[in-house]
Amino acid sequence: MNYHLDDIDKKILDFLVENTRMPFTEIAKQMDVSAGTIHVRVKKMEDAGIILGSSLNIDYSKLKYEFTAYIGILLTKSNKTQEVLKKLVEIPNVIEASVTSGKYNIFCKIRAKNTENAKKIIYQIDDIPDVMRTESMISMEEFLSDKNRLIKALEI
């Protein structure tokens, strides 16, 4: 479905990006339109694949998962990528994984409780068949983590 965003859609997305749990009635009141308008617009954006559900941001440090690392994964053969990705999904501490070009076949982000916990996770990754080697980079500080920040800059 081809859907063209207009200014009303953009404003709706701005509200939802700030608070995915904001009721449509509250968005409607702030935009001075009917709640039905908001509902219909959101439904159209969902049908077009622009809105892919809603998400919840979790502060992992409050749960004692304060260690973040990025792992570059080099495979024995690039045609093994999908098999390795399936194995990465089985490791809950792997919170992001991307197929990449360049030095690594896959680049992922892990969350761990501490360095000892991270070491065990990295060993799990190393033990996946067809992983030739990994390279780890420890995150000293996460400065920016906002998957939705681009929506604020979109030109409609």
DOTOR-343712 format. One record per residue (C-alpha): z, x, y; residue number from 0. Coordinates in steps of 0.05 Angstrom, whole numbers, plus 5000, padded with zeros to 4 digits. Layout:
<vokols>
{pz: Z px: X py: Y n: NUM}
...
</vokols>
This chain:
<vokols>
{pz: 5000 px: 5000 py: 5000 n: 0}
{pz: 4980 px: 5028 py: 5068 n: 1}
{pz: 5032 px: 5011 py: 5120 n: 2}
{pz: 5032 px: 5033 py: 5192 n: 3}
{pz: 5100 px: 5042 py: 5225 n: 4}
{pz: 5110 px: 5013 py: 5294 n: 5}
{pz: 5166 px: 5021 py: 5345 n: 6}
{pz: 5208 px: 4966 py: 5313 n: 7}
{pz: 5203 px: 4998 py: 5244 n: 8}
{pz: 5222 px: 5065 py: 5274 n: 9}
{pz: 5284 px: 5036 py: 5307 n: 10}
{pz: 5304 px: 5003 py: 5242 n: 11}
{pz: 5296 px: 5069 py: 5206 n: 12}
{pz: 5337 px: 5104 py: 5260 n: 13}
{pz: 5395 px: 5055 py: 5248 n: 14}
{pz: 5390 px: 5062 py: 5172 n: 15}
{pz: 5387 px: 5138 py: 5175 n: 16}
{pz: 5451 px: 5138 py: 5216 n: 17}
{pz: 5486 px: 5090 py: 5169 n: 18}
{pz: 5452 px: 5065 py: 5106 n: 19}
{pz: 5506 px: 5013 py: 5097 n: 20}
{pz: 5496 px: 4981 py: 5165 n: 21}
{pz: 5485 px: 4906 py: 5155 n: 22}
{pz: 5417 px: 4878 py: 5174 n: 23}
{pz: 5453 px: 4827 py: 5219 n: 24}
{pz: 5484 px: 4884 py: 5259 n: 25}
{pz: 5417 px: 4920 py: 5266 n: 26}
{pz: 5385 px: 4854 py: 5288 n: 27}
{pz: 5439 px: 4842 py: 5340 n: 28}
{pz: 5431 px: 4912 py: 5369 n: 29}
{pz: 5355 px: 4905 py: 5371 n: 30}
{pz: 5357 px: 4833 py: 5396 n: 31}
{pz: 5314 px: 4806 py: 5339 n: 32}
{pz: 5329 px: 4761 py: 5280 n: 33}
{pz: 5362 px: 4786 py: 5216 n: 34}
{pz: 5302 px: 4757 py: 5179 n: 35}
{pz: 5256 px: 4804 py: 5218 n: 36}
{pz: 5297 px: 4864 py: 5197 n: 37}
{pz: 5298 px: 4841 py: 5125 n: 38}
{pz: 5222 px: 4830 py: 5123 n: 39}
{pz: 5208 px: 4896 py: 5156 n: 40}
{pz: 5254 px: 4935 py: 5109 n: 41}
{pz: 5223 px: 4900 py: 5049 n: 42}
{pz: 5153 px: 4919 py: 5072 n: 43}
{pz: 5174 px: 4991 py: 5082 n: 44}
{pz: 5205 px: 4991 py: 5012 n: 45}
{pz: 5142 px: 4961 py: 4982 n: 46}
{pz: 5100 px: 5015 py: 5017 n: 47}
{pz: 5145 px: 5069 py: 4988 n: 48}
{pz: 5169 px: 5092 py: 5057 n: 49}
{pz: 5242 px: 5072 py: 5041 n: 50}
{pz: 5262 px: 5096 py: 4973 n: 51}
{pz: 5330 px: 5062 py: 4967 n: 52}
{pz: 5391 px: 5087 py: 5002 n: 53}
{pz: 5435 px: 5147 py: 4991 n: 54}
{pz: 5506 px: 5169 py: 5000 n: 55}
{pz: 5527 px: 5235 py: 5031 n: 56}
{pz: 5584 px: 5268 py: 4994 n: 57}
{pz: 5626 px: 5325 py: 5022 n: 58}
{pz: 5631 px: 5367 py: 4958 n: 59}
{pz: 5681 px: 5414 py: 4990 n: 60}
{pz: 5731 px: 5357 py: 4992 n: 61}
{pz: 5722 px: 5352 py: 4916 n: 62}
{pz: 5736 px: 5427 py: 4910 n: 63}
{pz: 5662 px: 5445 py: 4899 n: 64}
{pz: 5660 px: 5495 py: 4956 n: 65}
{pz: 5612 px: 5547 py: 4926 n: 66}
{pz: 5538 px: 5538 py: 4940 n: 67}
{pz: 5484 px: 5583 py: 4914 n: 68}
{pz: 5408 px: 5583 py: 4911 n: 69}
{pz: 5376 px: 5607 py: 4847 n: 70}
{pz: 5305 px: 5633 py: 4842 n: 71}
{pz: 5279 px: 5623 py: 4771 n: 72}
{pz: 5222 px: 5665 py: 4743 n: 73}
{pz: 5190 px: 5637 py: 4679 n: 74}
{pz: 5155 px: 5671 py: 4622 n: 75}
{pz: 5094 px: 5626 py: 4636 n: 76}
{pz: 5081 px: 5577 py: 4691 n: 77}
{pz: 5059 px: 5524 py: 4641 n: 78}
{pz: 5132 px: 5520 py: 4618 n: 79}
{pz: 5155 px: 5493 py: 4686 n: 80}
{pz: 5162 px: 5420 py: 4665 n: 81}
{pz: 5202 px: 5439 py: 4603 n: 82}
{pz: 5250 px: 5481 py: 4644 n: 83}
{pz: 5257 px: 5427 py: 4697 n: 84}
{pz: 5278 px: 5378 py: 4642 n: 85}
{pz: 5332 px: 5427 py: 4620 n: 86}
{pz: 5356 px: 5437 py: 4692 n: 87}
{pz: 5366 px: 5362 py: 4699 n: 88}
{pz: 5417 px: 5367 py: 4642 n: 89}
{pz: 5461 px: 5414 py: 4685 n: 90}
{pz: 5498 px: 5369 py: 4734 n: 91}
{pz: 5515 px: 5426 py: 4781 n: 92}
{pz: 5441 px: 5436 py: 4796 n: 93}
{pz: 5434 px: 5389 py: 4855 n: 94}
{pz: 5364 px: 5407 py: 4878 n: 95}
{pz: 5304 px: 5438 py: 4844 n: 96}
{pz: 5234 px: 5452 py: 4871 n: 97}
{pz: 5172 px: 5479 py: 4839 n: 98}
{pz: 5150 px: 5536 py: 4884 n: 99}
{pz: 5095 px: 5586 py: 4894 n: 100}
{pz: 5108 px: 5659 py: 4908 n: 101}
{pz: 5162 px: 5701 py: 4874 n: 102}
{pz: 5194 px: 5645 py: 4834 n: 103}
{pz: 5167 px: 5587 py: 4793 n: 104}
{pz: 5228 px: 5544 py: 4809 n: 105}
{pz: 5280 px: 5548 py: 4864 n: 106}
{pz: 5344 px: 5508 py: 4858 n: 107}
{pz: 5410 px: 5495 py: 4892 n: 108}
{pz: 5476 px: 5493 py: 4854 n: 109}
{pz: 5546 px: 5470 py: 4872 n: 110}
{pz: 5606 px: 5502 py: 4838 n: 111}
{pz: 5681 px: 5505 py: 4845 n: 112}
{pz: 5684 px: 5581 py: 4853 n: 113}
{pz: 5647 px: 5645 py: 4833 n: 114}
{pz: 5671 px: 5641 py: 4761 n: 115}
{pz: 5645 px: 5570 py: 4755 n: 116}
{pz: 5579 px: 5591 py: 4788 n: 117}
{pz: 5571 px: 5648 py: 4739 n: 118}
{pz: 5576 px: 5600 py: 4681 n: 119}
{pz: 5524 px: 5554 py: 4712 n: 120}
{pz: 5477 px: 5613 py: 4724 n: 121}
{pz: 5486 px: 5635 py: 4652 n: 122}
{pz: 5468 px: 5565 py: 4630 n: 123}
{pz: 5404 px: 5570 py: 4671 n: 124}
{pz: 5390 px: 5639 py: 4642 n: 125}
{pz: 5397 px: 5611 py: 4571 n: 126}
{pz: 5342 px: 5559 py: 4581 n: 127}
{pz: 5282 px: 5578 py: 4537 n: 128}
{pz: 5225 px: 5609 py: 4578 n: 129}
{pz: 5269 px: 5630 py: 4636 n: 130}
{pz: 5253 px: 5704 py: 4642 n: 131}
{pz: 5304 px: 5719 py: 4697 n: 132}
{pz: 5341 px: 5689 py: 4755 n: 133}
{pz: 5361 px: 5715 py: 4823 n: 134}
{pz: 5421 px: 5685 py: 4859 n: 135}
{pz: 5434 px: 5680 py: 4933 n: 136}
{pz: 5503 px: 5657 py: 4956 n: 137}
{pz: 5506 px: 5609 py: 5014 n: 138}
{pz: 5557 px: 5635 py: 5064 n: 139}
{pz: 5554 px: 5571 py: 5106 n: 140}
{pz: 5512 px: 5509 py: 5104 n: 141}
{pz: 5491 px: 5499 py: 5176 n: 142}
{pz: 5441 px: 5443 py: 5169 n: 143}
{pz: 5433 px: 5393 py: 5113 n: 144}
{pz: 5399 px: 5330 py: 5136 n: 145}
{pz: 5342 px: 5304 py: 5094 n: 146}
{pz: 5329 px: 5248 py: 5144 n: 147}
{pz: 5327 px: 5287 py: 5209 n: 148}
{pz: 5251 px: 5288 py: 5213 n: 149}
{pz: 5249 px: 5212 py: 5221 n: 150}
{pz: 5280 px: 5220 py: 5291 n: 151}
{pz: 5222 px: 5263 py: 5313 n: 152}
{pz: 5165 px: 5222 py: 5283 n: 153}
{pz: 5111 px: 5202 py: 5332 n: 154}
{pz: 5089 px: 5131 py: 5320 n: 155}
</vokols>
